């Protein structure tokens, strides 16, 4: 009996979205290239797409496809050779007491409340600060690939960080992280440090951190996790 071949990026359809306001560069218009149909994107296909610069938001897999801009550069960190700098070592020590728990995607009211508080303080007026429960679930809890929630709590049970990660054939994709906005201890940095260590524990060489834009201050933190590679004209390369 013959078996159907697993779908590949070549069997998918790709379409360009209409233009929309860029979230990172003022006065810029953006487009995305979306892979469809989403139900054909299994773990193997998704891993290959991420290697080609795609990301996931809910069940949508996309990459930038702007008309006159190529500022978004996919970035991945070398987990096996990463060495924290002095500031990162201090952050890791400061939050080493947090208890991490890896679990399947699921609804949690305290996760959602932390998400709302994070958005209202860190990204007011961006639209996501008004996400209702259904929008939150569609954004972070809907996935056709192997995804995990990671929560970080104080020993007394206080929730401090929630990360959503995707498991790839060659690493992890950091989908989204939100944390206590009132904590001044670089919780976002700690989440990335934990993900790099998790990669090493799972013998996975790469942590994909999404897109880096040189002109965007919001993304400057990504290049602090060295060494890293940037996807340039279809090839992963070490920066000069």
Secondary structure, DSSP 8 states (H G I E B T S, - for coil): --------TTTSEEEE---EE-SSSTT-EE-EEEEE-GGG--HHHHHHHHHTT-EEETTEEEEE--SS----EEEEEETTT----HHHHHHHHHTTT-EEEEE-----HHHHHHHHHHHHHHSTTSSGGG--HHHHIIIII--SS-EEEEEEE-TT--EEEEEEEEE-SSEEEEEEEEE-TT--S-HHHHHHHHHHHHHHHTT--EEEEEEE-TT-GGGGGGGGSSSEEEEETTEEEE--
